[in-house]
Amino acid sequence: MRYSKDHKSETRARIVKNASVLLREKGANGIGVAELMKEAGLTHGGFYAHFDTRDALIGEAFAHAMDQTTRRWRKRAEQAPEGRKLASVVNGYLTPEHRDDIGNGCALPALGAEVLRANPKTRKAAAIKLEEMIEMISDQMPGAGPKAARRDAISTLATMLGALMLARMAGTGVFSSEILEAGRQAALAVEAAPKPARRRVASRRVS
């Protein structure tokens, strides 16, 4: 049976989507080609009709997972009222639901260590996606110039990731919830901090 070009691209997208979930749940070394294809409802032999190597699929799955998170953040920010865009991203991220849904959650806490062991092409792609995440958060920083916004975005993202990782390590009890709450407060401290006033330069009269 011959399939259309759209069918092939849709199948490829389904494989990548399923692989991104398994990747976050089990790590790159915890999944094989046979399992990936089974999740997509396909046979093992069909894999190479879509990807040259397993590493090629892993790289695309990394990128898909990171894009998924960025799109989720952007949607929350767009739906939030002015002045609450950053809070909507942070508060939606540091939740018990996100903590418990590793397969569909943010790729960075689940796969950060995996990136270090990945091939150079995958590491480069992950770095590009990380820049996009930082840029997206930077756009939500209130009242800050570009350099300060980028610095604050990096700090906020690091706080969010660290808090989620620690909360997952702590399990699902009171201690874990305490970590999530502390992470939310710390990540949003930059939003509440007063911004330095711009220095005014006095004009000089020319005599």
Secondary structure, 3 states (H helix, E strand, C coil): CCCCHHHHHHHHHHHHHHHHHHHHHHCHHHCCHHHHHHHCCCCHHHHHHCCCCHHHHHHHHHHHHHHHHHHHHHHHHHHCCCCCHHHHHHHHHCCHHHHHCCCCCCHHHHHHHHHHHCCHHHHHHHHHHHHHHHHHHHCCCCCCCHHHHHHHHHHHHHHHHHHHHHHHHCCCCHHHHHHHHHHHHHHCHHHHCCCCCCCCCCCCCCC
